[in-house]
Amino acid sequence: MAKSESTVKINTVLGPISPDDMGVTLPHEHICSGYPGWNLDEFSPALDFKTIADNAVAKIEKAKAYGLKTMVDPASMDFATDPALHADVSRRTGVNIIVATGWLCDGVAINAYWKDRVPGGFDITKEMYESMVRALTVGRRDSSIPGIKAGCIKVGGSNPITDWEEKMLKAAAMASNETGVPIMGIDMVGGAAHTQIDCCLAAGADPNKFIIWQIATNSDIKYIKDQADKGIWLGFDRMGDNNPIPLDLKISNLAGLIHLGYGNRILMSSNHMNYVKGRPGKTSDPEWAAKFLPHWNWTNIFDYIIPELKKRGVTDEQVNTMIVDNPRRLFGGD
């Protein structure tokens, strides 16, 4: 049963807020993260957190002009987020920031530690559940500021689901049910949305607390509809690049789903990565990104995607549902 909004509190990096305090929300963005192993490259530059934070603050201030009030950075624990950095950015901008706990799929996640415990007879499903709950209720250990609590769970999975992924997804379902926070899956490896959804729901997760991100990268609307019909939320992010399908097709598919009545189950975001740890890459090179990803930033939902949706007949009310009402409902549980 959904909790009433008067009792639900959402963990941000600066403390709990009410779902009604979320307002206009970008629910899948990244302030600072890095693929596992970035710190093992001897040529990875030293991190300058002040410069990284200054850059994030400047970008968020631009998005605030469109009413942005909350940002979710659901990078998993193995993607090297920095809760103290997020707290600094939140304090300076006045924008609520929510971070995550959890792990991604085999081949991406740092999971050798958990796998090594299995031959010793340890129940790693229980242990991962305990670890997630601690991050959600006590605070994440990877922060120089104690007590910064995660506000959601990030997971990933393959197609088919591996044994470790199944254990991790079951742990996520258990932790979500205990704490009431949403689970954020990601169609990271292509066509793996349904395996994560089905595994979590089979483990007892509330479909109303599960969202699958990067679903926009699928061109098959029937596949997307089939996932939504399971009662979960659709996360339309990657709405700033042409990978792996053209941005125009993503926008047209999104508009089509809204016209089919799915707008009250969709959240929108860009999945923009402000800073990527490690050696400079294409997306972390401002000049390269500006040339080849002109719509990949924290204002494009407002100044490009929404106008394009309106050209396709989407109304202001339907837009407001996706960027205000739906994030509140996902996190608030109604």
FIVOLUM-118367 format. One line per 4 residues: number of its first residue (from 1); their letters; for each residue x, y, z of C-alpha. Coordinates in Angstrom, 2 decimals. Example, Ala and Ser with C-alpha at 12.3 -4.5 7.8 and 13.67 -1.06 7.14 Angstrom:
2
1 = as = 12.30/-4.50/7.80; 13.67/-1.06/7.14
//
This chain:
334
1 = maks = 0.00/0.00/0.00; 1.33/3.41/-0.89; 2.25/5.62/2.03; 0.52/8.96/2.37
5 = estv = 2.55/11.93/1.23; 2.34/13.39/4.71; 4.51/10.55/6.06; 6.84/9.86/3.10
9 = kint = 10.25/11.49/3.22; 12.82/11.41/0.42; 16.52/11.33/1.22; 18.55/14.07/-0.45
13 = vlgp = 22.23/14.79/0.12; 21.22/17.64/2.45; 18.54/15.73/4.33; 14.95/14.53/3.90
17 = ispd = 12.30/16.37/1.90; 8.63/15.81/1.17; 7.63/14.50/-2.27; 5.77/17.80/-2.72
21 = dmgv = 9.12/19.60/-2.46; 10.54/17.93/-5.58; 8.94/20.23/-8.15; 10.43/20.21/-11.66
25 = tlph = 12.78/17.22/-11.67; 15.55/15.85/-13.87; 15.55/12.27/-12.55; 18.57/10.77/-14.36
29 = ehic = 21.67/12.97/-14.57; 25.28/12.61/-13.48; 27.33/15.28/-11.73; 30.55/13.29/-11.37
33 = sgyp = 31.11/9.58/-11.97; 33.48/7.12/-13.58; 33.55/3.59/-14.90; 35.01/1.03/-12.48
37 = gwnl = 38.78/0.97/-12.80; 39.29/4.63/-13.71; 41.48/5.10/-10.63; 43.79/2.24/-11.68
41 = defs = 44.93/4.12/-14.80; 48.21/5.85/-13.91; 47.34/8.58/-16.41; 43.96/9.44/-14.92
45 = pald = 44.25/13.11/-13.89; 43.97/14.10/-10.25; 40.46/15.16/-9.35; 39.87/18.86/-8.87
49 = fkti = 36.61/18.80/-6.97; 36.32/22.59/-6.83; 36.48/22.89/-10.63; 34.07/19.96/-11.06
53 = adna = 31.63/21.49/-8.58; 31.95/24.97/-10.11; 31.15/23.54/-13.54; 28.13/21.64/-12.23
57 = vaki = 26.85/24.70/-10.38; 27.07/26.86/-13.52; 25.15/24.28/-15.56; 22.49/23.79/-12.90
61 = ekak = 21.97/27.53/-12.60; 21.05/27.57/-16.30; 18.52/24.78/-15.74; 17.09/26.62/-12.73
65 = aygl = 15.94/29.34/-15.13; 13.44/26.74/-16.40; 12.24/25.94/-12.89; 14.51/22.99/-12.04
69 = ktmv = 14.16/22.14/-8.36; 15.39/18.53/-8.03; 18.04/16.42/-9.73; 18.60/12.70/-9.27
73 = dpas = 22.10/11.31/-9.83; 21.38/7.56/-9.74; 24.91/6.41/-10.49; 25.46/3.05/-8.82
77 = mdfa = 28.00/2.58/-6.01; 30.56/1.18/-8.46; 30.32/4.25/-10.69; 32.30/6.37/-8.26
81 = tdpa = 29.89/9.06/-7.22; 30.95/11.52/-4.51; 28.14/12.36/-2.05; 30.12/15.17/-0.42
85 = lhad = 30.61/16.82/-3.83; 26.89/16.47/-4.52; 26.13/18.06/-1.15; 28.34/21.04/-2.00
89 = vsrr = 26.62/21.51/-5.36; 23.17/21.19/-3.77; 23.99/23.71/-1.05; 25.32/26.25/-3.55
93 = tgvn = 22.46/25.94/-6.04; 19.50/25.30/-3.77; 18.54/22.33/-5.99; 17.65/19.07/-4.23
97 = iiva = 20.04/16.26/-5.23; 19.32/12.56/-4.68; 22.02/9.86/-4.94; 21.75/6.09/-5.11
101 = tgwl = 23.01/2.82/-3.77; 23.22/-0.45/-5.75; 25.28/-2.04/-8.52; 25.09/-2.48/-12.27
105 = cdgv = 25.26/-5.52/-14.53; 27.93/-8.20/-14.84; 30.82/-6.95/-16.94; 30.37/-3.40/-15.64
109 = aina = 29.83/-3.68/-11.90; 32.55/-4.24/-9.31; 31.18/-7.57/-8.13; 34.21/-9.85/-7.68
113 = ywkd = 34.03/-9.19/-3.93; 30.49/-10.50/-3.70; 31.12/-13.45/-6.02; 34.15/-14.50/-3.94
117 = rvpg = 31.95/-14.84/-0.87; 29.66/-17.41/-2.47; 32.07/-20.41/-2.21; 32.44/-19.59/1.49
121 = gfdi = 28.75/-20.27/1.98; 27.73/-16.66/2.55; 24.26/-15.51/1.54; 25.25/-12.56/-0.63
125 = tkem = 21.63/-11.73/-1.47; 21.09/-11.03/2.23; 24.42/-9.20/2.50; 23.76/-6.95/-0.49
129 = yesm = 20.28/-6.21/0.86; 21.81/-5.26/4.22; 24.38/-3.03/2.51; 21.72/-1.23/0.48
133 = vral = 19.50/-0.68/3.52; 22.42/0.75/5.48; 23.19/3.24/2.66; 19.51/4.21/2.60
137 = tvgr = 18.95/4.52/6.34; 22.33/5.30/7.95; 24.39/6.82/5.14; 26.92/5.95/2.48
141 = rdss = 30.41/5.10/3.70; 32.14/6.54/0.61; 31.60/10.14/1.71; 33.81/12.49/3.66
145 = ipgi = 30.59/13.83/5.18; 28.91/11.16/7.34; 25.21/10.51/7.21; 24.51/11.31/3.55
149 = kagc = 21.80/8.78/2.72; 20.95/7.34/-0.66; 17.40/8.00/-1.88; 17.04/5.29/-4.52
153 = ikvg = 18.53/1.99/-5.70; 20.31/1.63/-9.04; 20.54/-1.80/-10.68; 21.44/-3.34/-14.01
157 = gsnp = 21.12/-6.67/-15.71; 21.97/-8.70/-18.78; 19.89/-10.72/-21.19; 19.74/-13.42/-19.92
161 = itdw = 20.19/-12.50/-16.25; 23.33/-13.94/-14.69; 23.39/-15.71/-11.34; 25.02/-12.75/-9.55
165 = eekm = 22.63/-10.26/-11.16; 19.66/-12.32/-10.00; 20.94/-12.23/-6.42; 21.60/-8.48/-6.62
169 = lkaa = 18.16/-7.74/-8.11; 16.46/-9.83/-5.41; 18.41/-7.85/-2.81; 17.25/-4.61/-4.42
173 = amas = 13.62/-5.75/-4.29; 13.98/-6.59/-0.60; 15.64/-3.25/0.19; 13.04/-1.28/-1.78
177 = netg = 10.18/-3.04/-0.02; 11.68/-2.31/3.39; 12.55/1.35/2.80; 9.99/2.41/0.17
181 = vpim = 12.58/3.87/-2.19; 12.37/3.34/-5.96; 14.51/0.91/-7.92; 16.07/2.34/-11.08
185 = gidm = 16.97/-0.27/-13.69; 18.78/0.55/-16.90; 18.60/-0.95/-20.37; 22.37/-0.56/-20.59
189 = vgga = 23.28/-3.54/-22.72; 20.33/-3.41/-25.13; 17.19/-5.50/-24.78; 17.80/-6.21/-21.09
193 = ahtq = 14.95/-4.09/-19.74; 12.50/-6.97/-19.43; 14.93/-9.27/-17.63; 15.54/-6.75/-14.83
197 = idcc = 11.86/-5.91/-14.56; 10.74/-9.54/-14.51; 13.42/-10.57/-11.99; 12.62/-7.73/-9.57
201 = laag = 8.86/-8.24/-9.83; 9.27/-12.00/-9.33; 11.23/-11.19/-6.17; 8.29/-9.18/-4.87
205 = adpn = 9.23/-5.63/-5.86; 6.37/-3.14/-6.17; 6.05/-2.30/-9.89; 4.99/1.22/-8.90
209 = kfii = 8.47/1.65/-7.37; 10.42/0.41/-10.41; 11.58/2.53/-13.34; 13.60/1.32/-16.31
213 = wqia = 15.95/3.93/-17.79; 17.34/4.16/-21.34; 14.14/2.58/-22.64; 14.25/5.37/-25.25
217 = tnsd = 17.13/3.58/-26.95; 14.66/0.94/-28.17; 12.99/1.69/-31.51; 10.24/-0.91/-30.97
221 = ikyi = 7.29/0.86/-29.35; 5.50/-2.45/-28.77; 8.43/-3.67/-26.65; 8.32/-0.44/-24.63
225 = kdqa = 4.54/-0.69/-24.18; 4.85/-4.31/-23.07; 7.17/-3.24/-20.25; 4.90/-0.37/-19.17
229 = dkgi = 1.93/-2.76/-19.13; 3.66/-4.60/-16.27; 2.87/-1.56/-14.12; 6.38/-0.10/-14.01
233 = wlgf = 7.61/3.37/-14.99; 9.35/4.25/-18.25; 12.49/6.38/-18.07; 13.02/8.33/-21.29
237 = drmg = 16.58/9.54/-20.94; 19.47/9.65/-23.43; 17.30/12.42/-24.89; 20.28/14.37/-26.15
241 = dnnp = 22.20/12.05/-28.45; 21.72/9.88/-31.52; 22.96/6.70/-29.88; 21.87/4.06/-30.70
245 = ipld = 18.86/5.48/-32.55; 18.32/9.03/-33.86; 17.19/11.62/-31.34; 14.31/12.60/-33.60
249 = lkis = 13.03/9.01/-33.48; 13.29/8.98/-29.68; 11.20/12.16/-29.53; 8.63/10.82/-31.99
253 = nlag = 8.37/7.54/-30.05; 7.92/9.45/-26.81; 5.17/11.61/-28.32; 3.50/8.50/-29.72
257 = lihl = 3.47/6.81/-26.31; 2.00/9.92/-24.72; -0.79/9.99/-27.31; -1.43/6.30/-26.56
261 = gygn = -2.05/7.19/-22.91; 1.30/6.28/-21.34; 2.29/9.82/-20.36; 1.31/9.25/-16.74
265 = rilm = 3.98/6.49/-16.52; 6.90/8.34/-18.16; 9.76/10.39/-16.69; 12.17/12.42/-18.86
269 = ssnh = 15.86/13.23/-18.46; 19.03/13.65/-20.49; 21.48/11.35/-18.68; 24.09/14.09/-19.15
273 = mnyv = 27.47/13.34/-17.57; 28.95/16.56/-16.25; 32.35/15.04/-15.45; 33.69/11.58/-16.29
277 = kgrp = 36.58/10.37/-14.15; 39.68/9.04/-15.84; 41.56/10.06/-18.96; 39.67/12.62/-21.04
281 = gkts = 37.24/10.95/-23.43; 34.89/12.18/-26.10; 31.92/12.99/-23.91; 34.14/14.62/-21.26
285 = dpew = 35.78/16.89/-23.85; 33.66/20.09/-23.89; 34.64/21.01/-27.46; 33.85/17.53/-28.80
289 = aakf = 30.57/17.36/-26.89; 29.50/20.82/-28.04; 30.11/19.87/-31.67; 28.65/16.37/-31.77
293 = lphw = 26.18/16.41/-28.83; 24.65/19.91/-28.93; 21.52/18.74/-27.11; 23.30/16.71/-24.40
297 = nwtn = 23.13/19.01/-21.37; 20.92/19.96/-18.43; 18.73/22.44/-20.29; 17.89/20.44/-23.41
301 = ifdy = 14.75/18.86/-21.94; 13.37/22.36/-21.50; 14.71/24.27/-24.49; 14.68/21.50/-27.12
305 = iipe = 12.83/18.29/-26.20; 9.68/19.92/-24.81; 9.29/22.28/-27.81; 9.75/19.30/-30.14
309 = lkkr = 7.11/17.33/-28.24; 4.70/20.25/-28.52; 5.22/20.29/-32.28; 3.96/16.70/-32.16
313 = gvtd = 0.80/17.63/-30.26; 1.90/17.09/-26.65; 0.21/19.55/-24.28; 1.61/21.65/-21.42
317 = eqvn = -0.41/19.55/-18.99; 1.12/16.33/-20.33; 4.61/17.82/-20.08; 3.97/18.90/-16.49
321 = tmiv = 2.82/15.39/-15.69; 6.17/13.96/-16.82; 8.51/16.49/-15.22; 6.64/17.29/-11.98
325 = dnpr = 3.84/14.85/-11.14; 5.45/11.57/-12.17; 8.76/12.02/-10.28; 6.76/12.96/-7.17
329 = rlfg = 4.57/9.88/-7.60; 7.54/7.56/-8.19; 9.40/8.71/-5.09; 6.29/9.41/-3.04
333 = gd = 4.64/6.10/-3.79; 1.24/7.36/-4.93
//
